[in-house]
Amino acid sequence: MPGAAERVVELLTAPPAATHAVQFYEDVAALGGIVARFVSAGLAAGEPALVIAREPHLRAFERSLVAHGVDVEAAVEAGSLRWLDARETLSRFMRGDMPDWKLFETAMGEQIALSRAGLADVPVRIFGETVDVLLADGNPSAAMRLEEMWNDLGRTLPFSLVCAHVMGHFYRASDGERFHDVCRAHTHVLPTEAYSSVDRDAQLREIALLQQRARALESEIERGKKLEAELRDVARGRDRIEDALRRSNRDLDQFAYVVSHELKSPLRAIESLAQWIEDDHGAGLAPEAIVQLRTLRERVHRMEAIIDGILDYSRAGRSRALEVVDVGALLVEVLDTQPAAVRAHVSIAPGMPTFATDRITLYQVFQNLISNAVKYTRRPDAAIAVGVEDSGDFFHFWVADNGPGIASHLLDRVWKVFARVEKHGPDVAEGTGIGLSVVRKITEMRGGRVWLESAVGKGSTFHFTWPKSLPE
Ligand code: ADP
């Protein structure tokens, strides 16, 4: 039994009647060798040759034929060797996107008759790239239809046909089906030059290697599919968790909102009662009872401030109305809410941007930071500065003061709800410890971040980034 390489040579040299072989190739130079063997053996046996190839291939094949000792000029002159351009040939029988049987039968019938030049019973050797051109054009259904037409034509006209296909058209795993279809449409399948030119032992080795590679690829593809499915599961799981988290955050905000509202009315009632007791019975009360009643009212006020803070926190970031905001003008508005005496201590850097954003929440952030700076910097030479710099997709803003500063171990704490750093006492600024947590919540909901630089006695700088564009 001959080896595969010998079988290829045998087929190309003396193809049996009605051969319709497919030759896969990687390199045009190697294909030239195949064409030369097929054509030169045919010419030697008195069988005319018809080569239908892509224009640039025609010249390469001509060189190969010459190298194989064929007198190309004489053969062309005698009409036993004829060249046809594949694309031009296709245009003779394509109707729209598909080949037309009638046109094909007429056009190729004429070409075959021309090659035979009236000689009876002489088979023509046809080398063709027409189907491969259709595959290269991304029209596989027309390619397969044309393959069938060549088979049908072979039933009525005597020719042997070798089609060439670039292996590169079948490199993806999804090409497997089409590759099988192409092989099935041919009487013989000739592998690429990488396989047909080696000796018999090397061929066996090559087969084993190919089998291993095919198995390895199949299991890789299986693994890939499994990983893909797992990834999809993980993504679905993550979406579910994110949904649940969003829902629970919403519920929590809603809960804080409702509870705060509910707490406020009894608080107001307590305050009114304390006021009435003082108004109605003040004269009969011991002085310390009056002091206690005042303390009670103060505590009620503080409680109210805390509840308002919780309401602020639960509502923070809800608004999402986009409008064009001139940050310089917005800062002036924030300063207008501060005591006139301190405004002179605040400087706003030039170059504040104007951009479309959520005005209310940006206002809230500046309002909290600036009022803190004013509140905590209790010194006659207070200096508060608001700055900005461009930071890619974000603006980076900061509010700096020369106030008391915050100890390094407390820098993270101040952003937490109800966190207050200052000790309590008569000299201490009023506050609930909620402002900075609102700043952080709003900023992070918008995709920005907050951080703080500070040292005791040296002042503090509160930084935040704010996206240049927000989704509608
Ligand atoms: P509040 O001001 O109502 O107490 P915040 O959340 O705004 O609450 O601030 C948390 C704490 O951070 C404050 O209690 C204060 O101790 C500290 N802090 C905030 N801003 C400054 C500042 N500019 N300088 C010094 N300490 C500050």
Residues whose N, C-alpha, C, O or C-beta is under 5 A from the ligand:
A	BS01	ADP	N372 A373 Y376 G403 G405 V414 A419 R420 V421 E422 E430 G431 T432 G433 I434 G435 L436 S437 S460
